[in-house]
Amino acid sequence: MKSSRFRRLVQVGAFLRKEIADVVRQPRLLLTLVLGPFLIMAVFGMGYRETPAKLRTLFVVPADSPFVDQVEGISEQIGGFVEFVGVVSDADVARSRLLSGAVDLIVGFPDDPLSSVRSGERATVTVIHTRLDPIEQTAINFAAQLGIDQVNGHILAGVVTGGQEFARPAGAIVAAASAGVDRLEAAL
């Protein structure tokens, strides 16, 4: 038997012809091979959400805290991530609602943030959730950081406003002193 140069090419061509004939004889197989991946991608595409679901959030704020009046406004500013459920002053009630599934997230404000900051410590805001999905945890961390930034912005705005209120009388004192110095110079 003499080996031909075209023998390998003929073998490959025969194999391809046999497989093509098998596929053509089975139209369901052809549809499965062609349309199957597209159907799977369509199913996954229908389940995809571009925006994350809002987390039902319960805020734990002590009754005498300065944040009681501001909590709802802060939650509205980060409304793309959280749904405001309410404000309670008891952390145990909030935890029981979290464990029962009534809420998705608990945000706890400190008891006395002003004394913590005055003593050189941070006033910590705690965020408690039961999510295990790393993507959801990242979204929760992002929303928490955004909310903390909003709280810090409100506090700094209050400090600046208070400083401006305090500086106005000082400006009047400086103007009066300057006028007194001008009169003194004129008298000399």
HELIX and SHEET records of a PDB file:
HELIX    1   1 ARG A    7  ARG A   25  1                                  19    
HELIX    2   2 PRO A   27  GLY A   47  1                                  21    
HELIX    3   3 VAL A   71  GLN A   77  1                                   7    
HELIX    4   4 ALA A   91  SER A  100  1                                  10    
HELIX    5   5 PRO A  113  ARG A  118  1                                   6    
HELIX    6   6 PRO A  134  ALA A  187  1                                  54    
SHEET    1   A 4 VAL A  82  VAL A  88  0                                        
SHEET    2   A 4 LEU A  55  VAL A  60  1                                        
SHEET    3   A 4 LEU A 105  GLY A 108  1                                        
SHEET    4   A 4 THR A 126  HIS A 129 -1                                        
END                                                                             
